[in-house]
Amino acid sequence: MIDLLLPMFVLLLFTIIILAIIRLLETAVLSRLIKSALRDHPESVPGLVAKIGERRPQTEEIYGWVLVALAVGLVAYSGLGGGTESIEVAKIAIVPAIVGCAIIAYDRLRLRRMKGI
């Protein structure tokens, strides 16, 4: 069972990392575009700022909830099974739970700071 769960977890983790990197690059490109628009074409800035407002700031938090749900599913599965393999599955579930909780906490802290500005 571990031979099946571990590659699935690694694939999910890589997918979440790739999505986060894409989001980071998207934000960097949009920021650079706004800076150059402020310099060259100030009249186009309100439209670009509206694009920033369209983006949902909570999208990073969903990655954390997916990892927490994966951990809960792994623990539930290990509870149904028995033997030493179920203990190994429960140990594997610790990693996505910690990473998911860290992503959720970081995103909520980031949103709180943004609202305070």
HUSULTA-V284111 format. One line per field, one symbol per residue. burial: # if it has 16 or more other ideal C-beta (glycine too) atoms within 10 Angstrom, else .. Layout:
burial=???
This chain:
burial=....#...#...#..#.................#..#......................##.##.###.##..##..#.......#..##.##..##.##..##..#..........
